[in-house]
Each structure stands twice: as C-alpha cells, then as structure tokens.
C-alpha cells in the first residue's frame, strides 16, 4: 500500500517542520498546502527530500476542504492509495 499525507497550513511557524518530521517516515509523500493569504515569507522546505515533500502556496485561503481535495486528487494521480 502506498500512503501519502496532506498537510494544510495557515500562517505557519518554523515548528511545522518539526511536526512534519514526526510523521514523514510513515508515508511516502507529504503534500503541503499553505492557505496563508498575502504572505510575505514562507517556510523553507528545502531541508526535506524534495521527492517526499511537495509544497504549494498561491497566496490564497481556499479553505481546508478544497485544499484536502486538491491534495487527495494529487495523491491519487501520483498512484497513492
């Protein structure tokens, strides 16, 4: 079974990287959606293996449901169960 995770952020702090590290070994990929509007700074996810973490930010808050659906659709398209 191939497992991916979806993580939704809003005005995240650097602590979010510690949180992702707490579960990243249990999944093959983490899709991270930043729902912060008009952000001036973003979290640097270059510390992670780019094949495991996909970060997406478009400066809009589209809500949790839309972002979860987007992440689920991306995971399904990438072959995750």
Jmol script that loads the backbone (N, CA, C; Angstrom):
load data "model"
ATOM      1  N   UNK A   1       0.847  -1.179   0.000  1.00  0.00           N
ATOM      2  CA  UNK A   1       0.000   0.000   0.000  1.00  0.00           C
ATOM      3  C   UNK A   1       0.891   1.241   0.000  1.00  0.00           C
ATOM      4  N   UNK A   2       0.575   2.180  -0.880  1.00  0.00           N
ATOM      5  CA  UNK A   2       1.321   3.444  -0.962  1.00  0.00           C
ATOM      6  C   UNK A   2       0.511   4.525  -0.260  1.00  0.00           C
ATOM      7  N   UNK A   3       1.123   5.171   0.713  1.00  0.00           N
ATOM      8  CA  UNK A   3       0.409   6.144   1.537  1.00  0.00           C
ATOM      9  C   UNK A   3       1.051   7.522   1.413  1.00  0.00           C
ATOM     10  N   UNK A   4       0.206   8.529   1.236  1.00  0.00           N
ATOM     11  CA  UNK A   4       0.624   9.925   1.209  1.00  0.00           C
ATOM     12  C   UNK A   4      -0.166  10.682   2.271  1.00  0.00           C
ATOM     13  N   UNK A   5       0.345  11.839   2.661  1.00  0.00           N
ATOM     14  CA  UNK A   5      -0.338  12.689   3.642  1.00  0.00           C
ATOM     15  C   UNK A   5      -0.556  14.070   3.036  1.00  0.00           C
ATOM     16  N   UNK A   6      -1.590  14.747   3.522  1.00  0.00           N
ATOM     17  CA  UNK A   6      -1.861  16.123   3.123  1.00  0.00           C
ATOM     18  C   UNK A   6      -1.830  16.964   4.384  1.00  0.00           C
ATOM     19  N   UNK A   7      -1.071  18.063   4.339  1.00  0.00           N
ATOM     20  CA  UNK A   7      -0.934  18.948   5.485  1.00  0.00           C
ATOM     21  C   UNK A   7      -1.350  20.344   5.051  1.00  0.00           C
ATOM     22  N   UNK A   8      -2.312  20.938   5.767  1.00  0.00           N
ATOM     23  CA  UNK A   8      -2.807  22.273   5.445  1.00  0.00           C
ATOM     24  C   UNK A   8      -2.238  23.253   6.468  1.00  0.00           C
ATOM     25  N   UNK A   9      -1.644  24.336   5.995  1.00  0.00           N
ATOM     26  CA  UNK A   9      -1.031  25.340   6.873  1.00  0.00           C
ATOM     27  C   UNK A   9      -1.773  26.663   6.767  1.00  0.00           C
ATOM     28  N   UNK A  10      -1.678  27.444   7.852  1.00  0.00           N
ATOM     29  CA  UNK A  10      -2.176  28.813   7.839  1.00  0.00           C
ATOM     30  C   UNK A  10      -1.283  29.617   8.770  1.00  0.00           C
ATOM     31  N   UNK A  11      -0.600  30.602   8.227  1.00  0.00           N
ATOM     32  CA  UNK A  11       0.378  31.390   8.987  1.00  0.00           C
ATOM     33  C   UNK A  11       1.314  30.483   9.790  1.00  0.00           C
ATOM     34  N   UNK A  12       2.001  29.562   9.131  1.00  0.00           N
ATOM     35  CA  UNK A  12       2.810  28.578   9.848  1.00  0.00           C
ATOM     36  C   UNK A  12       4.078  29.180  10.455  1.00  0.00           C
ATOM     37  N   UNK A  13       4.525  28.551  11.521  1.00  0.00           N
ATOM     38  CA  UNK A  13       5.817  28.892  12.109  1.00  0.00           C
ATOM     39  C   UNK A  13       6.802  27.802  11.691  1.00  0.00           C
ATOM     40  N   UNK A  14       8.059  28.002  12.003  1.00  0.00           N
ATOM     41  CA  UNK A  14       9.086  27.008  11.668  1.00  0.00           C
ATOM     42  C   UNK A  14       8.805  25.672  12.355  1.00  0.00           C
ATOM     43  N   UNK A  15       7.996  25.684  13.418  1.00  0.00           N
ATOM     44  CA  UNK A  15       7.655  24.461  14.154  1.00  0.00           C
ATOM     45  C   UNK A  15       6.967  23.430  13.263  1.00  0.00           C
ATOM     46  N   UNK A  16       6.346  23.886  12.184  1.00  0.00           N
ATOM     47  CA  UNK A  16       5.647  22.961  11.301  1.00  0.00           C
ATOM     48  C   UNK A  16       6.617  21.922  10.731  1.00  0.00           C
ATOM     49  N   UNK A  17       7.878  22.296  10.548  1.00  0.00           N
ATOM     50  CA  UNK A  17       8.857  21.335  10.031  1.00  0.00           C
ATOM     51  C   UNK A  17       9.084  20.204  11.032  1.00  0.00           C
ATOM     52  N   UNK A  18       9.115  20.531  12.319  1.00  0.00           N
ATOM     53  CA  UNK A  18       9.253  19.505  13.358  1.00  0.00           C
ATOM     54  C   UNK A  18       8.045  18.587  13.342  1.00  0.00           C
ATOM     55  N   UNK A  19       6.873  19.160  13.157  1.00  0.00           N
ATOM     56  CA  UNK A  19       5.650  18.358  13.107  1.00  0.00           C
ATOM     57  C   UNK A  19       5.677  17.392  11.920  1.00  0.00           C
ATOM     58  N   UNK A  20       6.109  17.873  10.768  1.00  0.00           N
ATOM     59  CA  UNK A  20       6.182  17.004   9.586  1.00  0.00           C
ATOM     60  C   UNK A  20       7.205  15.903   9.819  1.00  0.00           C
ATOM     61  N   UNK A  21       8.329  16.248  10.438  1.00  0.00           N
ATOM     62  CA  UNK A  21       9.353  15.227  10.723  1.00  0.00           C
ATOM     63  C   UNK A  21       8.817  14.128  11.632  1.00  0.00           C
ATOM     64  N   UNK A  22       7.799  14.442  12.445  1.00  0.00           N
ATOM     65  CA  UNK A  22       7.258  13.446  13.369  1.00  0.00           C
ATOM     66  C   UNK A  22       6.484  12.333  12.655  1.00  0.00           C
ATOM     67  N   UNK A  23       6.038  12.579  11.401  1.00  0.00           N
ATOM     68  CA  UNK A  23       5.274  11.538  10.707  1.00  0.00           C
ATOM     69  C   UNK A  23       5.784  11.210   9.311  1.00  0.00           C
ATOM     70  N   UNK A  24       6.776  11.925   8.826  1.00  0.00           N
ATOM     71  CA  UNK A  24       7.204  11.742   7.440  1.00  0.00           C
ATOM     72  C   UNK A  24       7.734  10.339   7.154  1.00  0.00           C
ATOM     73  N   UNK A  25       8.276   9.670   8.161  1.00  0.00           N
ATOM     74  CA  UNK A  25       8.816   8.327   7.929  1.00  0.00           C
ATOM     75  C   UNK A  25       7.710   7.281   7.737  1.00  0.00           C
ATOM     76  N   UNK A  26       6.469   7.651   8.033  1.00  0.00           N
ATOM     77  CA  UNK A  26       5.344   6.718   7.903  1.00  0.00           C
ATOM     78  C   UNK A  26       4.639   6.805   6.551  1.00  0.00           C
ATOM     79  N   UNK A  27       4.996   7.794   5.746  1.00  0.00           N
ATOM     80  CA  UNK A  27       4.354   7.989   4.456  1.00  0.00           C
ATOM     81  C   UNK A  27       5.414   8.134   3.370  1.00  0.00           C
ATOM     82  N   UNK A  28       4.986   7.954   2.127  1.00  0.00           N
ATOM     83  CA  UNK A  28       5.920   8.104   1.013  1.00  0.00           C
ATOM     84  C   UNK A  28       6.027   9.548   0.546  1.00  0.00           C
ATOM     85  N   UNK A  29       4.954  10.323   0.716  1.00  0.00           N
ATOM     86  CA  UNK A  29       4.950  11.703   0.250  1.00  0.00           C
ATOM     87  C   UNK A  29       4.024  12.540   1.123  1.00  0.00           C
ATOM     88  N   UNK A  30       4.391  13.823   1.299  1.00  0.00           N
ATOM     89  CA  UNK A  30       3.559  14.778   2.032  1.00  0.00           C
ATOM     90  C   UNK A  30       3.278  15.956   1.105  1.00  0.00           C
ATOM     91  N   UNK A  31       2.004  16.205   0.880  1.00  0.00           N
ATOM     92  CA  UNK A  31       1.576  17.363   0.104  1.00  0.00           C
ATOM     93  C   UNK A  31       1.228  18.461   1.101  1.00  0.00           C
ATOM     94  N   UNK A  32       1.956  19.568   1.041  1.00  0.00           N
ATOM     95  CA  UNK A  32       1.779  20.669   1.983  1.00  0.00           C
ATOM     96  C   UNK A  32       1.152  21.847   1.249  1.00  0.00           C
ATOM     97  N   UNK A  33      -0.005  22.286   1.731  1.00  0.00           N
ATOM     98  CA  UNK A  33      -0.705  23.430   1.158  1.00  0.00           C
ATOM     99  C   UNK A  33      -0.712  24.562   2.179  1.00  0.00           C
ATOM    100  N   UNK A  34      -0.168  25.701   1.793  1.00  0.00           N
ATOM    101  CA  UNK A  34      -0.154  26.873   2.670  1.00  0.00           C
ATOM    102  C   UNK A  34      -1.321  27.767   2.287  1.00  0.00           C
ATOM    103  N   UNK A  35      -2.289  27.890   3.186  1.00  0.00           N
ATOM    104  CA  UNK A  35      -3.502  28.675   2.953  1.00  0.00           C
ATOM    105  C   UNK A  35      -3.351  30.136   3.379  1.00  0.00           C
ATOM    106  N   UNK A  36      -2.147  30.579   3.678  1.00  0.00           N
ATOM    107  CA  UNK A  36      -1.921  31.945   4.136  1.00  0.00           C
ATOM    108  C   UNK A  36      -2.111  32.924   2.982  1.00  0.00           C
ATOM    109  N   UNK A  37      -2.929  33.960   3.229  1.00  0.00           N
ATOM    110  CA  UNK A  37      -3.148  34.987   2.210  1.00  0.00           C
ATOM    111  C   UNK A  37      -2.023  36.006   2.274  1.00  0.00           C
ATOM    112  N   UNK A  38      -1.647  36.511   1.109  1.00  0.00           N
ATOM    113  CA  UNK A  38      -0.706  37.621   1.002  1.00  0.00           C
ATOM    114  C   UNK A  38       0.512  37.457   1.905  1.00  0.00           C
ATOM    115  N   UNK A  39       1.059  36.277   1.932  1.00  0.00           N
ATOM    116  CA  UNK A  39       2.189  36.030   2.818  1.00  0.00           C
ATOM    117  C   UNK A  39       3.423  36.769   2.342  1.00  0.00           C
ATOM    118  N   UNK A  40       4.201  37.243   3.298  1.00  0.00           N
ATOM    119  CA  UNK A  40       5.440  37.941   2.965  1.00  0.00           C
ATOM    120  C   UNK A  40       6.639  37.002   3.090  1.00  0.00           C
ATOM    121  N   UNK A  41       6.481  35.935   3.836  1.00  0.00           N
ATOM    122  CA  UNK A  41       7.560  34.952   3.984  1.00  0.00           C
ATOM    123  C   UNK A  41       6.953  33.564   4.018  1.00  0.00           C
ATOM    124  N   UNK A  42       7.698  32.607   3.561  1.00  0.00           N
ATOM    125  CA  UNK A  42       7.212  31.234   3.605  1.00  0.00           C
ATOM    126  C   UNK A  42       8.233  30.364   4.321  1.00  0.00           C
ATOM    127  N   UNK A  43       7.795  29.210   4.717  1.00  0.00           N
ATOM    128  CA  UNK A  43       8.673  28.243   5.366  1.00  0.00           C
ATOM    129  C   UNK A  43       9.566  27.630   4.294  1.00  0.00           C
ATOM    130  N   UNK A  44      10.842  27.487   4.601  1.00  0.00           N
ATOM    131  CA  UNK A  44      11.781  26.870   3.675  1.00  0.00           C
ATOM    132  C   UNK A  44      11.743  25.363   3.859  1.00  0.00           C
ATOM    133  N   UNK A  45      11.212  24.669   2.862  1.00  0.00           N
ATOM    134  CA  UNK A  45      11.099  23.217   2.930  1.00  0.00           C
ATOM    135  C   UNK A  45      12.265  22.510   2.239  1.00  0.00           C
ATOM    136  N   UNK A  46      13.320  23.251   1.925  1.00  0.00           N
ATOM    137  CA  UNK A  46      14.483  22.654   1.280  1.00  0.00           C
ATOM    138  C   UNK A  46      15.240  21.704   2.197  1.00  0.00           C
ATOM    139  N   UNK A  47      14.929  21.726   3.499  1.00  0.00           N
ATOM    140  CA  UNK A  47      15.545  20.788   4.441  1.00  0.00           C
ATOM    141  C   UNK A  47      15.071  19.358   4.192  1.00  0.00           C
ATOM    142  N   UNK A  48      13.950  19.221   3.520  1.00  0.00           N
ATOM    143  CA  UNK A  48      13.352  17.915   3.262  1.00  0.00           C
ATOM    144  C   UNK A  48      13.767  17.394   1.899  1.00  0.00           C
ATOM    145  N   UNK A  49      13.703  16.102   1.742  1.00  0.00           N
ATOM    146  CA  UNK A  49      13.916  15.457   0.458  1.00  0.00           C
ATOM    147  C   UNK A  49      12.776  15.891  -0.467  1.00  0.00           C
ATOM    148  N   UNK A  50      13.103  16.558  -1.563  1.00  0.00           N
ATOM    149  CA  UNK A  50      12.072  17.077  -2.469  1.00  0.00           C
ATOM    150  C   UNK A  50      11.205  15.987  -3.077  1.00  0.00           C
ATOM    151  N   UNK A  51      11.667  14.744  -3.047  1.00  0.00           N
ATOM    152  CA  UNK A  51      10.834  13.672  -3.566  1.00  0.00           C
ATOM    153  C   UNK A  51       9.761  13.270  -2.547  1.00  0.00           C
ATOM    154  N   UNK A  52       9.906  13.724  -1.291  1.00  0.00           N
ATOM    155  CA  UNK A  52       8.933  13.367  -0.251  1.00  0.00           C
ATOM    156  C   UNK A  52       7.980  14.499   0.092  1.00  0.00           C
ATOM    157  N   UNK A  53       8.382  15.749  -0.084  1.00  0.00           N
ATOM    158  CA  UNK A  53       7.544  16.887   0.307  1.00  0.00           C
ATOM    159  C   UNK A  53       7.275  17.764  -0.906  1.00  0.00           C
ATOM    160  N   UNK A  54       5.979  17.976  -1.175  1.00  0.00           N
ATOM    161  CA  UNK A  54       5.551  18.874  -2.243  1.00  0.00           C
ATOM    162  C   UNK A  54       4.864  20.054  -1.560  1.00  0.00           C
ATOM    163  N   UNK A  55       5.411  21.250  -1.735  1.00  0.00           N
ATOM    164  CA  UNK A  55       4.880  22.458  -1.100  1.00  0.00           C
ATOM    165  C   UNK A  55       4.150  23.290  -2.138  1.00  0.00           C
ATOM    166  N   UNK A  56       2.942  23.759  -1.779  1.00  0.00           N
ATOM    167  CA  UNK A  56       2.136  24.563  -2.684  1.00  0.00           C
ATOM    168  C   UNK A  56       1.616  25.790  -1.947  1.00  0.00           C
ATOM    169  N   UNK A  57       1.825  26.958  -2.530  1.00  0.00           N
ATOM    170  CA  UNK A  57       1.288  28.196  -1.976  1.00  0.00           C
ATOM    171  C   UNK A  57       0.943  29.128  -3.121  1.00  0.00           C
ATOM    172  N   UNK A  58      -0.281  29.651  -3.104  1.00  0.00           N
ATOM    173  CA  UNK A  58      -0.684  30.601  -4.133  1.00  0.00           C
ATOM    174  C   UNK A  58      -1.179  31.917  -3.527  1.00  0.00           C
ATOM    175  N   UNK A  59      -0.932  32.120  -2.220  1.00  0.00           N
ATOM    176  CA  UNK A  59      -1.319  33.365  -1.570  1.00  0.00           C
ATOM    177  C   UNK A  59      -2.807  33.512  -1.336  1.00  0.00           C
ATOM    178  N   UNK A  60      -3.538  32.402  -1.404  1.00  0.00           N
ATOM    179  CA  UNK A  60      -4.987  32.439  -1.201  1.00  0.00           C
ATOM    180  C   UNK A  60      -5.405  31.434  -0.141  1.00  0.00           C
ATOM    181  N   UNK A  61      -6.446  31.780   0.603  1.00  0.00           N
ATOM    182  CA  UNK A  61      -7.029  30.848   1.556  1.00  0.00           C
ATOM    183  C   UNK A  61      -8.288  30.277   0.906  1.00  0.00           C
ATOM    184  N   UNK A  62      -8.182  29.065   0.417  1.00  0.00           N
ATOM    185  CA  UNK A  62      -9.315  28.432  -0.263  1.00  0.00           C
ATOM    186  C   UNK A  62     -10.058  27.465   0.651  1.00  0.00           C
ATOM    187  N   UNK A  63      -9.714  27.469   1.928  1.00  0.00           N
ATOM    188  CA  UNK A  63     -10.404  26.618   2.884  1.00  0.00           C
ATOM    189  C   UNK A  63      -9.776  25.244   2.989  1.00  0.00           C
ATOM    190  N   UNK A  64     -10.079  24.584   4.077  1.00  0.00           N
ATOM    191  CA  UNK A  64      -9.495  23.272   4.349  1.00  0.00           C
ATOM    192  C   UNK A  64     -10.011  22.228   3.369  1.00  0.00           C
ATOM    193  N   UNK A  65     -11.308  22.199   3.129  1.00  0.00           N
ATOM    194  CA  UNK A  65     -11.893  21.164   2.280  1.00  0.00           C
ATOM    195  C   UNK A  65     -11.326  21.197   0.865  1.00  0.00           C
ATOM    196  N   UNK A  66     -11.232  22.375   0.271  1.00  0.00           N
ATOM    197  CA  UNK A  66     -10.712  22.459  -1.098  1.00  0.00           C
ATOM    198  C   UNK A  66      -9.259  22.009  -1.154  1.00  0.00           C
ATOM    199  N   UNK A  67      -8.471  22.409  -0.148  1.00  0.00           N
ATOM    200  CA  UNK A  67      -7.054  22.013  -0.132  1.00  0.00           C
ATOM    201  C   UNK A  67      -6.911  20.505   0.107  1.00  0.00           C
ATOM    202  N   UNK A  68      -7.723  19.938   0.981  1.00  0.00           N
ATOM    203  CA  UNK A  68      -7.668  18.491   1.197  1.00  0.00           C
ATOM    204  C   UNK A  68      -8.058  17.739  -0.077  1.00  0.00           C
ATOM    205  N   UNK A  69      -9.085  18.215  -0.747  1.00  0.00           N
ATOM    206  CA  UNK A  69      -9.488  17.592  -2.013  1.00  0.00           C
ATOM    207  C   UNK A  69      -8.381  17.701  -3.059  1.00  0.00           C
ATOM    208  N   UNK A  70      -7.730  18.855  -3.133  1.00  0.00           N
ATOM    209  CA  UNK A  70      -6.622  19.023  -4.077  1.00  0.00           C
ATOM    210  C   UNK A  70      -5.495  18.049  -3.760  1.00  0.00           C
ATOM    211  N   UNK A  71      -5.150  17.949  -2.479  1.00  0.00           N
ATOM    212  CA  UNK A  71      -4.091  17.033  -2.069  1.00  0.00           C
ATOM    213  C   UNK A  71      -4.446  15.584  -2.346  1.00  0.00           C
ATOM    214  N   UNK A  72      -5.688  15.217  -2.059  1.00  0.00           N
ATOM    215  CA  UNK A  72      -6.136  13.845  -2.317  1.00  0.00           C
ATOM    216  C   UNK A  72      -6.103  13.537  -3.812  1.00  0.00           C
ATOM    217  N   UNK A  73      -6.550  14.470  -4.625  1.00  0.00           N
ATOM    218  CA  UNK A  73      -6.528  14.273  -6.073  1.00  0.00           C
ATOM    219  C   UNK A  73      -5.104  14.151  -6.599  1.00  0.00           C
ATOM    220  N   UNK A  74      -4.188  14.958  -6.063  1.00  0.00           N
ATOM    221  CA  UNK A  74      -2.789  14.870  -6.478  1.00  0.00           C
ATOM    222  C   UNK A  74      -2.200  13.514  -6.082  1.00  0.00           C
ATOM    223  N   UNK A  75      -2.520  13.065  -4.864  1.00  0.00           N
ATOM    224  CA  UNK A  75      -2.011  11.782  -4.397  1.00  0.00           C
ATOM    225  C   UNK A  75      -2.538  10.635  -5.256  1.00  0.00           C
ATOM    226  N   UNK A  76      -3.810  10.668  -5.573  1.00  0.00           N
ATOM    227  CA  UNK A  76      -4.400   9.623  -6.411  1.00  0.00           C
ATOM    228  C   UNK A  76      -3.747   9.637  -7.798  1.00  0.00           C
ATOM    229  N   UNK A  77      -3.566  10.839  -8.359  1.00  0.00           N
ATOM    230  CA  UNK A  77      -2.930  10.953  -9.683  1.00  0.00           C
ATOM    231  C   UNK A  77      -1.492  10.436  -9.659  1.00  0.00           C
ATOM    232  N   UNK A  78      -0.832  10.560  -8.508  1.00  0.00           N
ATOM    233  CA  UNK A  78       0.552  10.082  -8.361  1.00  0.00           C
ATOM    234  C   UNK A  78       0.628   8.610  -7.975  1.00  0.00           C
ATOM    235  N   UNK A  79      -0.534   7.951  -7.879  1.00  0.00           N
ATOM    236  CA  UNK A  79      -0.557   6.499  -7.639  1.00  0.00           C
ATOM    237  C   UNK A  79      -0.610   6.066  -6.193  1.00  0.00           C
ATOM    238  N   UNK A  80      -0.960   6.977  -5.292  1.00  0.00           N
ATOM    239  CA  UNK A  80      -1.076   6.597  -3.874  1.00  0.00           C
ATOM    240  C   UNK A  80      -2.468   6.064  -3.585  1.00  0.00           C
ATOM    241  N   UNK A  81      -2.512   5.168  -2.590  1.00  0.00           N
ATOM    242  CA  UNK A  81      -3.775   4.547  -2.212  1.00  0.00           C
ATOM    243  C   UNK A  81      -4.594   5.438  -1.314  1.00  0.00           C
TER     244      UNK A  81
END
end "model"
wireframe off; spacefill off
backbone 0.3
color backbone group
